[in-house]
Amino acid sequence: MQDGPESAIESWIEKHTEDLADLTCRMVKIPSISGDEGRLAEFLRTWLTENGIDSELRTVPTEFQARFPNFASEPNLDARPNLYARLPGAVGKSDAPIVVNGHLDVVPVGDASKWRFPPFSGTRSDGLIWGRGAADMKGPIAAALTALLALKECAPPLARDIHFHLVIGEETGGLGSLFAVSDQPRPHCAIVLEPSQARIVTAGAGSLQFTVRAKGKAAHGCAPWEGRSALKILLKCLEKIEAYAAQRNAELRHPLFEEYPQQAPLSIGTFSSGEWRATVPESGEFSGRLGILPGERIDGVRRELELRIEQCRDELDIGVDDLCIDWPNDGFPSWETSPTKPLVEALGFAAQRFEANVHPTGVMYGSDAGHYAASGVAVAIFGPGNIAVAHMVDEHIPEDQLTHAAKILAVALLKLARNE
């Protein structure tokens, strides 16, 4: 490799690999399940201040939340700030910064007894860091912050600002990023730090989450004809939704998703009905999510699901109060970025330098990338770690992948911020 700022940046990161691993562990040790991100935001703000990087905390105002009725259940917003950090470039260029986005929240741990190590221990073992959020996405955030420090210490003057949006509520639909897009200067482009195994992601499926609720009439199990089973209503409704999902997967195709057996999968995550085995169940519900491919609109898929609910009501001769569908959030839009965009080319340049995979790919999960893309911003996903272990028992991330990704991020950000 030729000498220059890229080599200086690489050397700086190599010298700080232990600091990178330590930062990841310290973040994992701070529980930040959705709804409780405040302590992690405060920790990172202190860390940024200690390292000479300007930052601020901003909570989502209630009047902004009110614009999105499906986010009405987001709790404690006054105690859950977004964290914004800035590495300034040349004067006059801050109106179109390079943005790096990461979410502060993690999903619940489930049964902690099933974990190899305590889920918030941040244990280092076998070259891995273990714990809830290690991959999704405290490790990726730590790698990106390390890249930011390397640029601060080693980069020549930048033509553009680099801004970090470290946000709340991604796991519950992305209210934090929706606010960041509205609240902060419009980005030139954005990198979202989902764990992609250091692959460059240029297309992402969206997702629509839903809950179906049914109300029947209770009766003793010895006389079921006296009642109406909420369970049977739900099963009929689920059958219609599954048929719709199967039709979509038979018809929809996208070249970046060909490796997946289903391109717009349906998943039912919870199902409950009834209170006693000898009673016709009076109520019940199930919740799930449906994938949305690039080019599809969330409101169109939402309407199709509503039509299936209406068909069930008609066939069963029941009313809206007896069967309804609710939306816990507005969903993640699907998105796609052209491989000729400077953002993708910069990531490819950096990946090639460090002998990583340069070929763009697509991912099946919804993410905050959709919110940036929906606002017209060129976006890509890139980060260390494997999404397959996220949300799972024994979540972990390889330490060497943290360092590798930090180098790629730093060189890509340098190229973008110098307008090369």
N, C-alpha and C positions, 0 to 999 in steps of 0.2 A: 504494500500500500504506500502511496505517496504521502510525504509529510504535509501537514496542513491542519486546519481546525478539526477535521474529522478524526485524524490520528490523535490529536490532543484530547478530544472528547472521549475516544475509545480508551485511552490510557487512564484518564481520570475515572471513568466508570470501573475499569478493572481494579483500580486502587480502592474503590469504595464498595466492593461487592459485599463485604461483611456489614457495612452500614445499610445496604439495601435489604439484606436478609433480616437484619435487626428491625428495620422500620416495618417490614411486612409483619413480623411477629408481634410487634407492639400494637399494630392496628388490629390484628386478629384477636388480641387479648381484650379489646374493648368491644363488648357486645353492642351491636348496632342493628338489631332486628327492626324491620320497617316500623316506624312510629317512635323509635328511640335512637335517632342518629345524632342527637345533640352533643353528647360527650366526645364522639369521634370527630365531629366538626371542630370542636374546641381544641382537641389534641393536635389536629393537623394545622390549625391556625397558629398555635404556639410553635410548632415545628417549623412552619414557613417563616415566622418572625425571627426565630433563632438562626435561620439560614439566610436572612437578608432579603426575603421575597415579600412584597406587599400583598396583603390579602384583606378580605372583608367578609363578614357574615351577614346574610340577608334572609329573613324569613319570608315565606309566601304569604302575602296579605290575604285577609279573608275576602276582600272584594275581588281579588283575582281568582280564588278558589270558587267563588260564586258563579263565575263565568262557565264553570264545568260542573253541572249538576251531578254527573256520575262520580265526581270526586268528593261529594259532600261528606262522606264517611272518613276522610283522612283526618286523623286525630292530632291534637297538640301541635299545631303548626307554629305557634309562637315559641316553642322550645326545640324546633327542628330546622335550623337554618341551612340554606345552601352556603357553600364556601367558594368564593371566587378569588383566584390568585392571578397575578400579572407579572410577566417579565417584559419590561418596556422595550420597544424598538425605536426607530427614528421618530422624531417629532412629526405629528400630523398623520401617522399611519395607524393609530390606535382605533380608528373607526371601522377597520376591517381586520380584526385579529385572527390569528390561527388559534383555534379552540381545541382543547383536549377535554373530553367529558368522562367523568367517572361517577358511579353512584356509591353513596356511603352506606346504604342499607343492605342487609342480608336477610335471608329467609330463616324461619325457625329451625332449631336443630333436630326436632323430633325426639326420639328416645335416646338420651345421652349415654345410656348404658351400652348401647350398641357400637359406640365409637371406640376406635383403637386408643386414642388419646382424648382427654376432655375437649369438647368442641371449641372452647374459647381459650385453650392453653397456648396456642401458637407454638407447639412443639416442633423442634428441628430433629429429624431422624431420617436416615437413609438418603440424604441429599434432598429431602423434601421438607416443606413447611406444612404442618397439618392444622386444620381448624376451619370452622365455619367462616366463609368469606375469603379463605386463602386464595382461591382461584377467581371467585366472583364477588367483589373484584378488588380486594385489598392488595393482593400481589401486583396486579396490573397498575393500580394507582401508585404503589411504591416505586415500580419500575419507571413510570412516567415522571414522577417527582424527582427521581434520581437523574433522569435525562434532563429535566429542567435545570437542576443544579449544575450539571455538566455544561450546559449551554451558558449559564450565568458565569461560570468560572473560566470557560475556555473559548467561547465563541467570539468572533469579531462583531462589530455593531450590526444589529439586525434591522432590516427595513420594515418589519412588521412586529407588532406586539404578539406575544404568545399568552393566551389566557387559559386558565383552568376553570372548568365548571364542575365542582364536586357537589353532587346534588342528592336530595332526599327522594324517597318514594319511588324508585325505579321498579322495585319488585311489586308495587301495587298499581302500576300503570304509568308512572312517569310525570307526576305533577311537578316535581322539582325541575326537571328539564324543560317542561312547558313554560314554567316561570322564567328560567334562565334565558330561553330563546327570546322571550318578551322583554325581560328586564335588562339585559346586557347588550353591548354593541353587536350589531349583526356580524357574524363570522365571515371571513373569507372562505373558510372550510373548517371541517371538524373531524377529529379522530375520536371515536368512542371506544373505551378500553375494555370491551368484553373479551373474555378469554378465547382466543382464536388459535392457540398453539403457534403463535407468531405467523399465521397466515394472513394475507391481505384480503379482507372481505369487502366486496363491492356491491353486494345485494343481500338484503335481509327480508325474510318473511315477516309479515306483521302478525298480530294475534288479536283475537276478540274473546274476552272472557264473559261468562254469563252464568246466571243461576235460574233454574226453572223451579217454580213452586206450585204445588198442587194441594187443594183442599177437598176432602171427601166427606163422608159421614160415617162416624164410628158405629160399630155394632158388635155384639158378642160373636165370638168365633163359631158358635153353634148355629147361628142364624145370619150368615153373611149376606143373604138377600135383603136384609133389613138395612144394610148400609151401602156405602159406595167407597171402594178402596182407592185411597190416594196413591198407593203403590202401583195399582194397575194403570191409573192415569199417567203416572210418570213413565212407566215402561212403554206404553204406547207412544208417548211423546219422544222418548229416547229412540225408539225404533225409527221414527220419522226423521229425526235429526241425523242418525247414523246413515240412513239411506241418502240424505242430502249430501253428507260428507263423502260417502262412497262415490256418488255421481261427480262431485267436484274433483276428486282425486283421479277419476278415470278420464276426465276431460282436460284438466289443467296441466300444462307443461312449461318448464323454464330450464334453459340449458345449464344454468349454474346450480340446479337442484337435482340433476339426473342421478346423482349417487344415492339419493334417499329413496326408500321404497314407497313412501307417500310424500307428496309435495305440499299438501295442505292438510295435515293430520288433525283429527278430532281426538281430544283426550278428556275423559270424565274423571275428575279428581276426587270428588266426594259424592256420596249418595246416602241418604237417610230417609227412613219412613217408619212410622209406627212407634208405639211405646211398649206393647206387650204382645206375645206370640199368639194369644188366644183372643185378640181383638182386631177387627177390621181397621186398618190404619186410617186415621182421620186427616193426617197431613203428611207432607214429605217434601223433599227437594233434592236436586242434584246440581252440581256446579262443574264447569269445564272450560275448555278453551278450544278455539278453532283457528287454524293457521290461515293466513291471507298472503297470496303471492303478489310480487311486484306487478303493478297494473290493475289490481283489484282495489275497489274502494270499500272502506270499512262500513260505510252506511248502507251500501248495497248488500253486503253479506249479512249485516244486522237485520235488514228487512227480510231477507230470505228465511232467516231463523224465525222471525216473528210470524211469517206466513205459515210455517210448519206448526207453530203453536195454535194459530187460528184454525187450521185444518183439524187439529185434534179436538178443539172445542166444538167445532161443527159436527164431527163424527160422533162425539160422546154426548152431544146436546148439553153442554155445560157453559157457564159464563166466565167472564174475565176474572171474577173473584175466585173461581175454582181452579184456574190454570193461568199462570202468567210467567213472563220472563223478565229478569232484571239484569242490569249492566253495572258491575261494580266500578267501572272506569270507562274511559272513552276508547280504550284499546290502543295498540301500537300500530301505526301505519306501516305498510310494507314500503320498500324503497330499493332503488338501484342507482348506482353512480357509474358513469362512463369510464372505462379504463384509460381514456385519453385525458382525463382531468389531471391538472398538476398535482393534486393531492395523491392520486393513485400512482402517478409516475414518481413522485418523491418517495413514497413508501417502497416502490419497486427498486428504485436506485439504492436505497439504504439496505433493503433485503439482499440485493445482489452483492453488495459490498461485503456483507457478513455471511454469504453463502446460504441464505435462507430461501425458502420457496417464494418465487416472484409471481406465480400465476394466481390471478384473482379467483376467489371462490365465493359461494353463497352460504348463508346460515339459515336454519329453520326457525330460530327463536325470534320473538319480538324484542325490541330494545329501544333505548332512547335515541338511537340513530334515526329511527322513523320520525321522531318529532323535529329533528334538525332538517331532515330531507323534506318534510312537509312544508317547512318554511322557506324552501328554495335553496338550502345550503348544500354544497357538495360534501358528502360524508363517507367515511370508511370506518370499518371496525378493525382494530388491531390490538392484540395484547397477548401476554404469556398465559399459560394455563389451558386446561382442557374443560370445555363446557360440560362434557360428559360426567365430570365429578362434581359439578356445581349442584347445589340443592340436595346433595346426597350425603349419607353417612360417610365419614372419613374423607371429607373434602381435603384436597392438598394441592400443592404446586411445586414443581421442581425449582430448586435454587438456581441452577445454571440457566434455566429458561428465563428467569427474571433478569439476569445480567444480559443475556442475548437480546431480549426484547428492549431493554433500556438503551442499548447501543443503537438498535435500528430506529427507535423512536427519536433519539437525539439527533441522528444524522438526517432523518426525514424532516424533522422540525427545523433544523438548520437550513436545509435546502429551501423549504417553503418560506421561512421567515426572511431569507435573503433574496427572495423573488428570483431564484435561479431557474 
